[in-house]
Amino acid sequence: MTATVTRHAPPPDRFDRRLLSPMMLGAILNPINSSIIAVALVPIATSLGAPASETAWLVSALYLATSIGQPLIGRLVDTFGPRRLFLAGALLTTIAGVVGVLAPNLGFLIAARVILGFGTCAGYPAAMYLIRSEAKRTGMRSPAGVLTALSVTTQTIAVVGPTLGGLLIQVGGWRATFAVNIPLGAAALVLGLLFLPKTTALDTERPPRGRLDLLGIALFAATLVALLLFLMDIRMTTLWLLALAALLGAGFALWELRRPDPFIDVRVFAGNIPLLVTYARSVLAATVSYCYLYGFTQWLEGGRGLSPSGAGLVLLPTFGVGIVVASVFGRRPEIRWKLLLGSLTQVVMAVLLLLVGDGAPVFALLGIAVVIGIPQGLVNLAIQNTLYYQADPERIGASAGLLRTFMYLGAMLASSATGAFFGQRADTPGLHELAWFMLAAAGLFLLITVFDRSLRRVDREATGGGASETR
């Protein structure tokens, strides 16, 4: 049965709730896969006889593909609409799951993670596009409830990844962490076919389809690859990668300025400083969050001696508290206080990690997991809502994709820091060094939030107190 037969006219003054199931499922595919691998790295290394330096590519491969793919797919969503890109992504996710289950060696597993990275890119930009489209159709000024649901199903769900991964490994081995994408991808494909509209309320605002800016895409991808390779292995001998990234980035900016229909309109970002600050805030918040997600999880296994399933269970309160906090406060339209409280709590969490020792009781570890759940529920919700008001409506998909790119830049910084501070083993001294790094990032996040006066204007628009001045 086709989507045309099953769909009826949506209510004229309310969000079409039939969109929620494909939107939320599509949006979780990327964050759940970015974190589920955390507890699978050691079993994979043991099974395939691969060193940790090689299994680290299972993390980096998804980050590389996602960082490049998110703004690219977002731009395509802006150009062609969300339905086709969502369905293509769901199909790729299913294929990646099959490749991972059948992979005979590490190379095939890395390829599966690359396919997975590109396949899971469409869900979040498509969801943001649909929210903006429904807001225009219904006249909603602030779809806070839907944005809250999206936040809960993206960033907070990422924290349950290690818990889910530990349970899957216990039941079906490490290949189960890849196999789970087969039913998830298939379900997203079915829901997308049934419920995603072929046309949306934003079609009239969609820019005319021109030729894809292939050189711009290539320069952007090359810039990110060089930068992320440097972040994966920060040393004096790899500084040339940073210089190459700067050179390619400058070439990308110059080329985009000359294009009538660029891949990423750098003029928009140059004239929208508050949006750039939001992207910077996303990098810092993600750096702290992923240091916790990967660093603390590795220490629980290597330093504290817990099993993969035990480490995953310790992180479970973070997931629960994040959902509760986002659900309780998500419908409140104010944004600035959420960022302030979230960044301050990240500072507190980093200080608590400095006090952890080898024999730390489990209840103390659970307490830390509870504390980090507060910013997990507040920060990404607030950043997502800030972008909703700051981004150009005609480029909401690309802007949302770029937000994910900057988030994964923070994840790569966290990955590099974790590798540098832990070395051969995730011990307590390494955790303390990582905590100092997290404290610096959280402190900077707090400072730029305190002094960001544009957030007051965003609050006024979110609460209906005035027109936006941030565009």
C-alpha positions as a LaTeX table, in Angstrom:
\begin{tabular}{lrrr}
\hline
Residue & $x$ (\AA) & $y$ (\AA) & $z$ (\AA) \\
\hline
Met1 & 0.00 & 0.00 & 0.00 \\
Thr2 & 1.46 & 3.33 & $-0.95$ \\
Ala3 & 1.85 & 6.40 & 1.20 \\
Thr4 & $-0.61$ & 8.25 & $-1.06$ \\
Val5 & $-3.38$ & 5.76 & $-0.26$ \\
Thr6 & $-2.81$ & 5.63 & 3.50 \\
Arg7 & $-2.31$ & 9.35 & 4.24 \\
His8 & $-5.22$ & 11.64 & 5.04 \\
Ala9 & $-5.23$ & 15.40 & 5.29 \\
Pro10 & $-3.36$ & 16.45 & 8.47 \\
Pro11 & $-5.16$ & 18.69 & 11.00 \\
Pro12 & $-4.78$ & 22.32 & 9.86 \\
Asp13 & $-3.86$ & 23.73 & 13.28 \\
Arg14 & $-1.87$ & 20.89 & 14.89 \\
Phe15 & 1.40 & 19.12 & 14.19 \\
Asp16 & 0.83 & 16.00 & 12.08 \\
Arg17 & 1.64 & 13.35 & 14.67 \\
Arg18 & 1.96 & 10.65 & 12.02 \\
Leu19 & 5.32 & 12.21 & 11.23 \\
Leu20 & 6.65 & 11.60 & 14.73 \\
Ser21 & 7.44 & 7.88 & 14.45 \\
Pro22 & 9.64 & 8.10 & 11.30 \\
Met23 & 11.19 & 11.38 & 12.49 \\
Met24 & 12.20 & 10.04 & 15.89 \\
Leu25 & 13.36 & 6.65 & 14.65 \\
Gly26 & 15.41 & 8.23 & 11.87 \\
Ala27 & 16.93 & 10.72 & 14.30 \\
Ile28 & 18.17 & 8.08 & 16.78 \\
Leu29 & 20.00 & 5.94 & 14.23 \\
Asn30 & 23.10 & 8.13 & 14.22 \\
Pro31 & 23.54 & 8.81 & 17.96 \\
Ile32 & 22.78 & 5.23 & 18.97 \\
Asn33 & 25.43 & 3.93 & 16.55 \\
Ser34 & 27.95 & 6.53 & 17.63 \\
Ser35 & 27.83 & 5.23 & 21.22 \\
Ile36 & 26.89 & 1.55 & 20.99 \\
Ile37 & 30.38 & 0.73 & 19.72 \\
Ala38 & 32.00 & 1.97 & 22.96 \\
Val39 & 31.68 & $-1.37$ & 24.78 \\
Ala40 & 32.24 & $-3.48$ & 21.63 \\
Leu41 & 35.80 & $-2.33$ & 20.82 \\
Val42 & 37.54 & $-4.70$ & 23.23 \\
Pro43 & 35.53 & $-7.81$ & 22.19 \\
Ile44 & 36.09 & $-6.98$ & 18.50 \\
Ala45 & 39.84 & $-6.56$ & 19.05 \\
Thr46 & 39.99 & $-9.90$ & 20.87 \\
Ser47 & 37.92 & $-11.72$ & 18.24 \\
Leu48 & 39.76 & $-10.38$ & 15.21 \\
Gly49 & 43.22 & $-10.10$ & 16.75 \\
Ala50 & 43.41 & $-6.38$ & 16.01 \\
Pro51 & 45.27 & $-3.80$ & 18.14 \\
Ala52 & 43.42 & $-0.92$ & 19.76 \\
Ser53 & 44.98 & 1.54 & 17.31 \\
Glu54 & 43.15 & $-0.23$ & 14.46 \\
Thr55 & 39.80 & $-0.81$ & 16.17 \\
Ala56 & 39.74 & 2.94 & 16.92 \\
Trp57 & 38.92 & 3.35 & 13.23 \\
Leu58 & 35.50 & 1.85 & 13.93 \\
Val59 & 34.77 & 5.01 & 15.90 \\
Ser60 & 36.58 & 7.41 & 13.58 \\
Ala61 & 35.10 & 5.98 & 10.37 \\
Leu62 & 31.56 & 6.79 & 11.46 \\
Tyr63 & 32.62 & 10.27 & 12.61 \\
Leu64 & 34.34 & 11.01 & 9.31 \\
Ala65 & 31.40 & 9.83 & 7.23 \\
Thr66 & 28.87 & 11.61 & 9.42 \\
Ser67 & 30.77 & 14.90 & 9.63 \\
Ile68 & 30.91 & 15.07 & 5.84 \\
Gly69 & 27.51 & 13.55 & 5.20 \\
Gln70 & 25.35 & 15.57 & 7.61 \\
Pro71 & 25.64 & 18.98 & 5.86 \\
Leu72 & 25.68 & 17.31 & 2.44 \\
Ile73 & 22.51 & 15.34 & 3.11 \\
Gly74 & 21.03 & 18.39 & 4.82 \\
Arg75 & 21.65 & 20.45 & 1.69 \\
Leu76 & 20.02 & 17.74 & $-0.43$ \\
Val77 & 17.04 & 17.71 & 1.94 \\
Asp78 & 16.70 & 21.47 & 1.42 \\
Thr79 & 16.83 & 20.93 & $-2.36$ \\
Phe80 & 14.84 & 17.73 & $-2.91$ \\
Gly81 & 12.72 & 17.48 & 0.24 \\
Pro82 & 13.03 & 15.06 & 3.17 \\
Arg83 & 11.24 & 11.94 & 1.90 \\
Arg84 & 13.69 & 10.63 & $-0.71$ \\
Leu85 & 16.78 & 11.31 & 1.39 \\
Phe86 & 15.21 & 9.70 & 4.46 \\
Leu87 & 14.32 & 6.53 & 2.53 \\
Ala88 & 17.78 & 6.29 & 0.95 \\
Gly89 & 19.37 & 6.66 & 4.38 \\
Ala90 & 17.18 & 3.96 & 5.90 \\
Leu91 & 18.15 & 1.58 & 3.09 \\
Leu92 & 21.88 & 2.27 & 3.58 \\
Thr93 & 21.51 & 1.70 & 7.34 \\
Thr94 & 19.99 & $-1.73$ & 6.69 \\
Ile95 & 22.76 & $-2.61$ & 4.23 \\
Ala96 & 25.41 & $-1.53$ & 6.76 \\
Gly97 & 23.89 & $-3.88$ & 9.33 \\
Val98 & 24.11 & $-6.82$ & 6.91 \\
Val99 & 27.74 & $-5.99$ & 5.99 \\
Gly100 & 28.67 & $-5.79$ & 9.69 \\
Val101 & 27.08 & $-9.15$ & 10.50 \\
Leu102 & 28.87 & $-10.91$ & 7.61 \\
Ala103 & 32.21 & $-9.03$ & 7.79 \\
Pro104 & 35.16 & $-11.46$ & 7.72 \\
Asn105 & 37.74 & $-8.95$ & 8.94 \\
Leu106 & 38.24 & $-5.49$ & 10.40 \\
Gly107 & 38.39 & $-3.82$ & 6.97 \\
Phe108 & 34.83 & $-4.88$ & 6.18 \\
Leu109 & 33.69 & $-3.72$ & 9.61 \\
Ile110 & 35.20 & $-0.28$ & 8.99 \\
Ala111 & 33.44 & $-0.19$ & 5.60 \\
Ala112 & 30.16 & $-1.07$ & 7.36 \\
Arg113 & 30.67 & 1.87 & 9.75 \\
Val114 & 31.31 & 4.23 & 6.82 \\
Ile115 & 28.08 & 3.10 & 5.12 \\
Leu116 & 26.34 & 3.44 & 8.46 \\
Gly117 & 27.68 & 6.98 & 8.88 \\
Phe118 & 26.25 & 8.13 & 5.55 \\
Gly119 & 23.04 & 6.11 & 5.99 \\
Thr120 & 22.20 & 7.64 & 9.36 \\
Cys121 & 22.84 & 11.22 & 8.19 \\
Ala122 & 19.38 & 11.90 & 6.79 \\
Gly123 & 17.24 & 11.45 & 9.89 \\
Tyr124 & 18.09 & 14.62 & 11.83 \\
Pro125 & 18.11 & 17.16 & 8.92 \\
Ala126 & 14.87 & 15.63 & 7.61 \\
Ala127 & 13.28 & 15.93 & 11.06 \\
Met128 & 14.29 & 19.59 & 11.45 \\
Tyr129 & 13.00 & 20.32 & 7.94 \\
Leu130 & 9.65 & 18.67 & 8.73 \\
Ile131 & 9.32 & 20.56 & 12.02 \\
Arg132 & 9.94 & 23.87 & 10.25 \\
Ser133 & 7.49 & 22.85 & 7.50 \\
Glu134 & 4.78 & 21.91 & 10.01 \\
Ala135 & 5.33 & 25.16 & 11.92 \\
Lys136 & 4.67 & 27.07 & 8.70 \\
Arg137 & 1.62 & 24.97 & 7.81 \\
Thr138 & $-0.01$ & 25.20 & 11.23 \\
Gly139 & 1.13 & 28.69 & 12.22 \\
Met140 & 2.87 & 27.39 & 15.37 \\
Arg141 & 5.35 & 29.97 & 16.61 \\
Ser142 & 7.30 & 27.62 & 18.86 \\
Pro143 & 6.90 & 23.84 & 18.38 \\
Ala144 & 8.60 & 23.29 & 21.75 \\
Gly145 & 6.98 & 19.93 & 22.42 \\
Val146 & 8.16 & 18.40 & 19.14 \\
Leu147 & 11.65 & 19.90 & 19.48 \\
Thr148 & 11.84 & 18.42 & 22.98 \\
Ala149 & 10.84 & 14.99 & 21.71 \\
Leu150 & 13.49 & 15.24 & 19.00 \\
Ser151 & 16.14 & 16.19 & 21.56 \\
Val152 & 15.19 & 13.30 & 23.84 \\
Thr153 & 15.40 & 10.83 & 20.95 \\
Thr154 & 18.79 & 12.10 & 19.75 \\
Gln155 & 21.31 & 13.16 & 22.36 \\
Thr156 & 19.82 & 11.55 & 25.46 \\
Ile157 & 19.26 & 8.24 & 23.62 \\
Ala158 & 22.98 & 8.18 & 22.74 \\
Val159 & 23.78 & 7.55 & 26.39 \\
Val160 & 21.83 & 4.28 & 26.39 \\
Gly161 & 24.09 & 3.03 & 23.59 \\
Pro162 & 26.73 & 1.47 & 25.87 \\
Thr163 & 24.03 & $-0.15$ & 27.99 \\
Leu164 & 22.30 & $-1.56$ & 24.92 \\
Gly165 & 25.65 & $-2.60$ & 23.47 \\
Gly166 & 26.63 & $-4.46$ & 26.63 \\
Leu167 & 23.33 & $-6.36$ & 26.67 \\
Leu168 & 23.55 & $-7.20$ & 22.96 \\
Ile169 & 27.12 & $-8.48$ & 23.36 \\
Gln170 & 26.07 & $-10.63$ & 26.29 \\
Val171 & 23.22 & $-12.16$ & 24.27 \\
Gly172 & 24.61 & $-12.38$ & 20.73 \\
Gly173 & 28.27 & $-11.33$ & 20.73 \\
Trp174 & 29.73 & $-8.15$ & 19.28 \\
Arg175 & 28.17 & $-8.74$ & 15.84 \\
Ala176 & 24.79 & $-8.07$ & 17.43 \\
Thr177 & 25.80 & $-4.39$ & 17.74 \\
Phe178 & 25.81 & $-4.30$ & 13.93 \\
Ala179 & 22.83 & $-6.63$ & 13.44 \\
Val180 & 20.54 & $-4.30$ & 15.40 \\
Asn181 & 20.65 & $-1.89$ & 12.44 \\
Ile182 & 18.84 & $-4.39$ & 10.18 \\
Pro183 & 15.45 & $-4.19$ & 11.96 \\
Leu184 & 15.97 & $-0.49$ & 12.81 \\
Gly185 & 16.75 & 0.44 & 9.20 \\
Ala186 & 13.91 & $-1.69$ & 7.85 \\
Ala187 & 11.44 & $-0.13$ & 10.30 \\
Ala188 & 12.59 & 3.38 & 9.30 \\
Leu189 & 12.12 & 2.47 & 5.64 \\
Val190 & 8.55 & 1.22 & 6.21 \\
Leu191 & 7.55 & 4.17 & 8.39 \\
Gly192 & 9.04 & 6.62 & 5.90 \\
Leu193 & 7.12 & 5.07 & 3.02 \\
Leu194 & 3.87 & 5.13 & 4.99 \\
Phe195 & 3.96 & 8.54 & 6.64 \\
Leu196 & 6.44 & 10.97 & 5.11 \\
Pro197 & 4.74 & 13.40 & 2.69 \\
Lys198 & 5.84 & 13.76 & $-0.92$ \\
Thr199 & 5.29 & 17.51 & $-0.69$ \\
Thr200 & 5.57 & 19.88 & 2.29 \\
Ala201 & 4.61 & 23.42 & 3.24 \\
Leu202 & 8.20 & 24.56 & 2.58 \\
Asp203 & 8.13 & 23.55 & $-1.09$ \\
Thr204 & 7.35 & 27.10 & $-2.15$ \\
Glu205 & 10.42 & 28.38 & $-0.26$ \\
Arg206 & 12.72 & 25.70 & $-1.60$ \\
Pro207 & 15.41 & 27.22 & $-3.85$ \\
Pro208 & 15.27 & 26.23 & $-7.53$ \\
Arg209 & 17.17 & 23.06 & $-8.28$ \\
Gly210 & 20.47 & 23.82 & $-9.90$ \\
Arg211 & 23.56 & 21.78 & $-10.54$ \\
Leu212 & 25.11 & 20.33 & $-7.44$ \\
Asp213 & 28.22 & 22.20 & $-6.31$ \\
Leu214 & 30.48 & 19.16 & $-6.71$ \\
Leu215 & 33.76 & 21.05 & $-6.29$ \\
Gly216 & 32.43 & 22.78 & $-3.16$ \\
Ile217 & 31.38 & 19.41 & $-1.73$ \\
Ala218 & 34.80 & 17.92 & $-2.55$ \\
Leu219 & 36.68 & 20.83 & $-0.94$ \\
Phe220 & 34.46 & 20.69 & 2.15 \\
Ala221 & 34.98 & 16.92 & 2.48 \\
Ala222 & 38.76 & 17.23 & 2.00 \\
Thr223 & 38.93 & 19.99 & 4.62 \\
Leu224 & 37.07 & 17.87 & 7.16 \\
Val225 & 39.10 & 14.74 & 6.43 \\
Ala226 & 42.38 & 16.61 & 6.95 \\
Leu227 & 41.10 & 18.26 & 10.13 \\
Leu228 & 39.65 & 15.09 & 11.63 \\
Leu229 & 42.76 & 13.06 & 10.83 \\
Phe230 & 44.76 & 15.69 & 12.72 \\
Leu231 & 42.34 & 15.58 & 15.67 \\
Met232 & 42.63 & 11.79 & 15.77 \\
Asp233 & 46.40 & 11.99 & 16.27 \\
Ile234 & 47.51 & 15.40 & 17.54 \\
Arg235 & 51.30 & 15.55 & 17.40 \\
Met236 & 53.97 & 17.89 & 16.08 \\
Thr237 & 54.51 & 15.53 & 13.15 \\
Thr238 & 50.84 & 15.83 & 12.11 \\
Leu239 & 50.68 & 19.64 & 12.13 \\
Trp240 & 50.90 & 19.54 & 8.35 \\
Leu241 & 47.37 & 18.09 & 8.34 \\
Leu242 & 46.13 & 21.15 & 10.24 \\
Ala243 & 47.87 & 23.44 & 7.75 \\
Leu244 & 46.34 & 21.45 & 4.87 \\
Ala245 & 42.89 & 21.74 & 6.45 \\
Ala246 & 43.31 & 25.53 & 6.75 \\
Leu247 & 44.44 & 25.78 & 3.11 \\
Leu248 & 41.58 & 23.63 & 1.83 \\
Gly249 & 39.11 & 25.53 & 4.02 \\
Ala250 & 40.25 & 28.85 & 2.58 \\
Gly251 & 39.89 & 27.44 & $-0.93$ \\
Phe252 & 36.42 & 26.17 & $-0.07$ \\
Ala253 & 35.32 & 29.58 & 1.25 \\
Leu254 & 36.65 & 31.43 & $-1.81$ \\
Trp255 & 34.95 & 28.99 & $-4.17$ \\
Glu256 & 31.61 & 29.18 & $-2.35$ \\
Leu257 & 31.68 & 32.99 & $-2.46$ \\
Arg258 & 31.83 & 32.79 & $-6.26$ \\
Arg259 & 28.99 & 30.31 & $-6.66$ \\
Pro260 & 25.42 & 31.55 & $-7.34$ \\
Asp261 & 24.01 & 28.44 & $-5.60$ \\
Pro262 & 26.76 & 27.22 & $-3.24$ \\
Phe263 & 26.82 & 23.99 & $-1.29$ \\
Ile264 & 27.15 & 26.05 & 1.91 \\
Asp265 & 26.42 & 29.76 & 1.66 \\
Val266 & 29.33 & 31.14 & 3.70 \\
Arg267 & 27.86 & 34.66 & 3.37 \\
Val268 & 24.92 & 33.58 & 5.54 \\
Phe269 & 27.22 & 32.34 & 8.27 \\
Ala270 & 29.54 & 35.31 & 8.04 \\
Gly271 & 26.55 & 37.60 & 8.65 \\
Asn272 & 25.11 & 35.43 & 11.44 \\
Ile273 & 27.64 & 35.55 & 14.26 \\
Pro274 & 25.17 & 34.19 & 16.86 \\
Leu275 & 24.76 & 31.02 & 14.76 \\
Leu276 & 28.54 & 30.59 & 14.61 \\
Val277 & 28.69 & 30.95 & 18.39 \\
Thr278 & 26.02 & 28.25 & 18.63 \\
Tyr279 & 28.21 & 25.96 & 16.52 \\
Ala280 & 31.20 & 26.71 & 18.79 \\
Arg281 & 29.05 & 25.94 & 21.83 \\
Ser282 & 28.09 & 22.63 & 20.23 \\
Val283 & 31.77 & 21.68 & 19.80 \\
Leu284 & 32.55 & 22.38 & 23.47 \\
Ala285 & 29.44 & 20.65 & 24.82 \\
Ala286 & 30.08 & 17.57 & 22.68 \\
Thr287 & 33.73 & 17.46 & 23.75 \\
Val288 & 32.72 & 17.14 & 27.40 \\
Ser289 & 29.85 & 14.75 & 26.70 \\
Tyr290 & 31.89 & 12.36 & 24.55 \\
Cys291 & 34.88 & 12.45 & 26.92 \\
Tyr292 & 32.46 & 11.13 & 29.51 \\
Leu293 & 30.80 & 8.67 & 27.15 \\
Tyr294 & 34.04 & 7.10 & 25.88 \\
Gly295 & 36.61 & 8.00 & 28.54 \\
Phe296 & 34.55 & 7.23 & 31.63 \\
Thr297 & 33.18 & 4.05 & 30.02 \\
Gln298 & 36.69 & 2.80 & 29.19 \\
Trp299 & 37.86 & 3.61 & 32.72 \\
Leu300 & 34.93 & 1.68 & 34.21 \\
Glu301 & 36.19 & $-1.40$ & 32.34 \\
Gly302 & 39.96 & $-0.84$ & 32.43 \\
Gly303 & 40.45 & 1.10 & 35.67 \\
Arg304 & 37.51 & 0.00 & 37.83 \\
Gly305 & 37.37 & $-3.57$ & 36.42 \\
Leu306 & 33.70 & $-3.73$ & 35.48 \\
Ser307 & 32.36 & $-5.93$ & 32.66 \\
Pro308 & 30.99 & $-4.32$ & 29.44 \\
Ser309 & 27.43 & $-4.92$ & 30.63 \\
Gly310 & 28.28 & $-3.59$ & 34.09 \\
Ala311 & 29.84 & $-0.45$ & 32.64 \\
Gly312 & 26.77 & 0.06 & 30.48 \\
Leu313 & 24.47 & $-0.28$ & 33.48 \\
Val314 & 26.44 & 2.34 & 35.44 \\
Leu315 & 25.76 & 4.80 & 32.62 \\
Leu316 & 22.04 & 4.02 & 32.59 \\
Pro317 & 21.08 & 6.77 & 35.14 \\
Thr318 & 22.51 & 9.35 & 32.74 \\
Phe319 & 20.00 & 8.21 & 30.15 \\
Gly320 & 17.10 & 8.19 & 32.59 \\
Val321 & 17.86 & 11.57 & 34.15 \\
Gly322 & 18.44 & 13.09 & 30.71 \\
Ile323 & 14.99 & 12.00 & 29.54 \\
Val324 & 13.28 & 13.23 & 32.70 \\
Val325 & 15.04 & 16.62 & 32.61 \\
Ala326 & 14.35 & 17.13 & 28.89 \\
Ser327 & 10.72 & 16.07 & 29.29 \\
Val328 & 10.05 & 18.27 & 32.33 \\
Phe329 & 11.80 & 21.43 & 31.11 \\
Gly330 & 11.67 & 20.95 & 27.35 \\
Arg331 & 8.31 & 22.64 & 26.88 \\
Arg332 & 9.54 & 25.80 & 28.57 \\
Pro333 & 10.55 & 28.07 & 25.67 \\
Glu334 & 13.40 & 29.89 & 27.47 \\
Ile335 & 16.82 & 28.81 & 26.26 \\
Arg336 & 19.54 & 30.82 & 28.03 \\
Trp337 & 19.03 & 29.42 & 31.54 \\
Lys338 & 19.14 & 25.86 & 30.18 \\
Leu339 & 22.55 & 26.52 & 28.64 \\
Leu340 & 23.83 & 28.18 & 31.81 \\
Leu341 & 22.66 & 25.38 & 34.09 \\
Gly342 & 23.86 & 22.71 & 31.68 \\
Ser343 & 27.36 & 24.17 & 31.32 \\
Leu344 & 27.65 & 24.72 & 35.08 \\
Thr345 & 26.67 & 21.08 & 35.72 \\
Gln346 & 29.32 & 19.93 & 33.24 \\
Val347 & 31.87 & 21.84 & 35.30 \\
Val348 & 30.65 & 20.09 & 38.47 \\
Met349 & 30.83 & 16.68 & 36.77 \\
Ala350 & 34.45 & 17.26 & 35.67 \\
Val351 & 35.38 & 18.20 & 39.25 \\
Leu352 & 33.74 & 15.00 & 40.55 \\
Leu353 & 35.81 & 12.91 & 38.12 \\
Leu354 & 38.95 & 14.46 & 39.60 \\
Leu355 & 37.97 & 12.91 & 42.95 \\
Val356 & 37.37 & 9.36 & 41.63 \\
Gly357 & 39.82 & 6.62 & 42.58 \\
Asp358 & 40.42 & 2.95 & 41.70 \\
Gly359 & 38.25 & 1.72 & 44.55 \\
Ala360 & 35.38 & 4.16 & 44.06 \\
Pro361 & 32.13 & 2.55 & 45.28 \\
Val362 & 29.48 & 1.85 & 42.68 \\
Phe363 & 26.99 & 4.22 & 44.33 \\
Ala364 & 29.46 & 7.10 & 43.85 \\
Leu365 & 29.85 & 6.20 & 40.16 \\
Leu366 & 26.08 & 6.12 & 39.82 \\
Gly367 & 25.96 & 9.57 & 41.42 \\
Ile368 & 28.29 & 10.94 & 38.74 \\
Ala369 & 26.07 & 9.34 & 36.09 \\
Val370 & 23.08 & 11.12 & 37.61 \\
Val371 & 24.85 & 14.51 & 37.57 \\
Ile372 & 25.86 & 14.28 & 33.90 \\
Gly373 & 22.26 & 13.40 & 33.04 \\
Ile374 & 21.24 & 17.00 & 33.81 \\
Pro375 & 23.29 & 18.67 & 31.02 \\
Gln376 & 22.57 & 15.67 & 28.80 \\
Gly377 & 18.90 & 16.59 & 29.00 \\
Leu378 & 19.30 & 20.38 & 28.85 \\
Val379 & 22.26 & 21.37 & 26.69 \\
Asn380 & 21.55 & 19.71 & 23.38 \\
Leu381 & 17.87 & 20.58 & 23.64 \\
Ala382 & 18.80 & 24.24 & 24.13 \\
Ile383 & 21.40 & 24.24 & 21.34 \\
Gln384 & 18.94 & 22.60 & 18.95 \\
Asn385 & 16.24 & 25.15 & 19.80 \\
Thr386 & 18.72 & 28.02 & 19.43 \\
Leu387 & 19.59 & 26.86 & 15.92 \\
Tyr388 & 15.89 & 26.61 & 15.05 \\
Tyr389 & 15.52 & 30.37 & 15.63 \\
Gln390 & 18.90 & 31.46 & 14.27 \\
Ala391 & 19.11 & 29.48 & 11.01 \\
Asp392 & 17.85 & 30.69 & 7.65 \\
Pro393 & 14.52 & 28.82 & 7.12 \\
Glu394 & 15.44 & 28.07 & 3.50 \\
Arg395 & 18.59 & 26.27 & 4.66 \\
Ile396 & 17.33 & 24.64 & 7.84 \\
Gly397 & 18.39 & 21.16 & 6.66 \\
Ala398 & 21.96 & 22.22 & 5.85 \\
Ser399 & 22.22 & 24.24 & 9.07 \\
Ala400 & 20.99 & 21.28 & 11.13 \\
Gly401 & 23.46 & 19.02 & 9.32 \\
Leu402 & 26.29 & 21.42 & 10.10 \\
Leu403 & 25.28 & 21.41 & 13.75 \\
Arg404 & 25.88 & 17.65 & 13.76 \\
Thr405 & 29.21 & 18.18 & 11.98 \\
Phe406 & 30.39 & 20.54 & 14.72 \\
Met407 & 29.11 & 18.13 & 17.36 \\
Tyr408 & 31.25 & 15.40 & 15.87 \\
Leu409 & 34.24 & 17.70 & 15.76 \\
Gly410 & 33.83 & 17.81 & 19.52 \\
Ala411 & 33.51 & 14.03 & 19.57 \\
Met412 & 36.78 & 13.72 & 17.64 \\
Leu413 & 38.49 & 16.09 & 20.08 \\
Ala414 & 37.20 & 13.87 & 22.89 \\
Ser415 & 38.42 & 10.74 & 21.12 \\
Ser416 & 41.87 & 12.23 & 20.58 \\
Ala417 & 42.07 & 13.42 & 24.21 \\
Thr418 & 40.96 & 10.03 & 25.52 \\
Gly419 & 43.64 & 8.26 & 23.48 \\
Ala420 & 46.32 & 10.75 & 24.52 \\
Phe421 & 45.58 & 10.63 & 28.26 \\
Phe422 & 44.91 & 6.91 & 28.60 \\
Gly423 & 47.69 & 5.53 & 26.40 \\
Gln424 & 47.86 & 1.75 & 26.68 \\
Arg425 & 45.38 & 1.42 & 29.53 \\
Ala426 & 42.41 & 3.39 & 30.82 \\
Asp427 & 43.80 & 3.98 & 34.33 \\
Thr428 & 42.86 & 6.46 & 37.05 \\
Pro429 & 45.72 & 8.97 & 36.46 \\
Gly430 & 44.65 & 9.13 & 32.83 \\
Leu431 & 41.04 & 9.70 & 33.87 \\
His432 & 42.13 & 12.62 & 36.06 \\
Glu433 & 44.09 & 14.19 & 33.18 \\
Leu434 & 41.03 & 13.75 & 30.98 \\
Ala435 & 38.89 & 15.40 & 33.68 \\
Trp436 & 41.13 & 18.51 & 33.64 \\
Phe437 & 40.65 & 18.67 & 29.85 \\
Met438 & 36.88 & 18.35 & 30.32 \\
Leu439 & 36.94 & 21.07 & 32.97 \\
Ala440 & 38.66 & 23.46 & 30.56 \\
Ala441 & 36.11 & 22.78 & 27.79 \\
Ala442 & 33.15 & 23.06 & 30.19 \\
Gly443 & 34.53 & 26.30 & 31.64 \\
Leu444 & 34.89 & 27.83 & 28.17 \\
Phe445 & 31.36 & 26.70 & 27.32 \\
Leu446 & 30.09 & 28.44 & 30.46 \\
Leu447 & 32.00 & 31.66 & 29.69 \\
Ile448 & 30.76 & 32.09 & 26.10 \\
Thr449 & 27.21 & 31.41 & 27.30 \\
Val450 & 27.42 & 34.01 & 30.07 \\
Phe451 & 28.64 & 36.68 & 27.65 \\
Asp452 & 26.42 & 35.74 & 24.66 \\
Arg453 & 23.86 & 38.57 & 24.64 \\
Ser454 & 22.17 & 37.21 & 21.52 \\
Leu455 & 20.59 & 34.47 & 23.66 \\
Arg456 & 18.34 & 37.08 & 25.27 \\
Arg457 & 16.98 & 37.98 & 21.83 \\
Val458 & 16.44 & 34.28 & 21.04 \\
Asp459 & 14.54 & 33.94 & 24.33 \\
Arg460 & 12.30 & 36.85 & 23.37 \\
Glu461 & 11.47 & 35.25 & 20.04 \\
Ala462 & 10.94 & 31.81 & 21.60 \\
Thr463 & 8.51 & 33.25 & 24.12 \\
Gly464 & 6.76 & 35.41 & 21.55 \\
Gly465 & 8.16 & 38.63 & 22.96 \\
Gly466 & 9.56 & 40.07 & 19.75 \\
Ala467 & 10.85 & 39.45 & 16.27 \\
Ser468 & 14.15 & 37.78 & 15.77 \\
Glu469 & 17.22 & 39.97 & 15.69 \\
Thr470 & 19.66 & 37.15 & 15.22 \\
Arg471 & 19.27 & 36.54 & 11.53 \\
\hline
\end{tabular}
